[in-house]
Amino acid sequence: VHEWQGLYDPELAAEETSRVTWEIEPQDDGVTKLTLVHDQLEGAPKTAESVAGGWMFVLSGLKTLLETGEPLGG
């Protein structure tokens, strides 16, 4: 669990921090389930809009790296 604040954009940096939780659960056949929850966004409405699709890109890149050993687009 960690705090999140979009310091890369002045409008996002002005908002309250939110919370990101990474849940990692072992599954059958050596598979691991990763669930990402980004919450406590009540004080960060612009952040909520900004990250809505961004986490899918991050998780897709992580999946590619873990499966192939190569970064997404690399």
C-alpha positions as CSV (number, residue, x, y, z in Angstrom):
1,V,0.0,0.0,0.0
2,H,1.3,3.4,-0.9
3,E,0.1,7.0,-1.3
4,W,-0.3,8.4,-4.8
5,Q,0.0,12.0,-5.9
6,G,0.5,13.1,-9.5
7,L,3.5,15.4,-9.1
8,Y,4.0,15.3,-12.9
9,D,1.1,17.8,-13.3
10,P,0.6,21.0,-11.2
11,E,-3.2,20.5,-11.0
12,L,-2.8,16.9,-9.8
13,A,-0.1,17.9,-7.4
14,A,-2.4,20.4,-5.8
15,E,-4.9,17.6,-4.9
16,E,-4.9,15.4,-1.8
17,T,-3.0,12.2,-1.9
18,S,-4.9,9.0,-2.8
19,R,-4.1,5.3,-2.0
20,V,-2.9,2.5,-4.2
21,T,-3.1,-1.1,-2.9
22,W,-1.4,-4.0,-4.6
23,E,-3.0,-7.4,-3.7
24,I,-0.9,-10.5,-4.7
25,E,-2.5,-13.9,-4.4
26,P,-1.1,-17.3,-5.5
27,Q,-3.5,-19.3,-7.7
28,D,-3.4,-22.9,-9.0
29,D,-0.8,-24.0,-11.5
30,G,1.9,-21.5,-10.3
31,V,-0.2,-18.5,-11.5
32,T,-0.3,-15.4,-9.4
33,K,-3.2,-13.0,-9.4
34,L,-2.4,-9.3,-9.0
35,T,-5.2,-6.9,-8.1
36,L,-4.6,-3.1,-8.0
37,V,-7.0,-0.9,-6.1
38,H,-6.7,2.9,-6.4
39,D,-9.0,4.5,-3.8
40,Q,-9.4,7.4,-1.4
41,L,-9.9,9.7,-4.5
42,E,-12.6,11.9,-2.9
43,G,-10.1,14.8,-2.6
44,A,-8.5,14.1,-5.9
45,P,-11.1,14.2,-8.7
46,K,-8.7,15.3,-11.4
47,T,-6.4,12.4,-10.4
48,A,-9.3,10.0,-10.6
49,E,-9.9,11.1,-14.2
50,S,-6.2,11.1,-15.1
51,V,-5.4,7.6,-13.9
52,A,-8.7,5.9,-15.0
53,G,-7.0,4.2,-18.0
54,G,-3.4,4.6,-17.0
55,W,-3.2,1.7,-14.6
56,M,-4.3,-0.7,-17.3
57,F,-1.3,0.4,-19.4
58,V,1.0,-0.1,-16.4
59,L,-0.4,-3.6,-15.6
60,S,-0.2,-4.6,-19.2
61,G,3.4,-3.6,-19.4
62,L,4.2,-5.5,-16.2
63,K,2.4,-8.6,-17.6
64,T,4.5,-8.4,-20.8
65,L,7.7,-8.0,-18.8
66,L,7.0,-11.0,-16.6
67,E,5.9,-13.2,-19.4
68,T,8.6,-12.4,-22.0
69,G,11.4,-10.7,-20.0
70,E,11.2,-7.8,-22.4
71,P,9.5,-4.4,-21.6
72,L,6.4,-3.4,-23.5
73,G,7.4,-1.8,-26.7
74,G,11.0,-2.9,-26.3
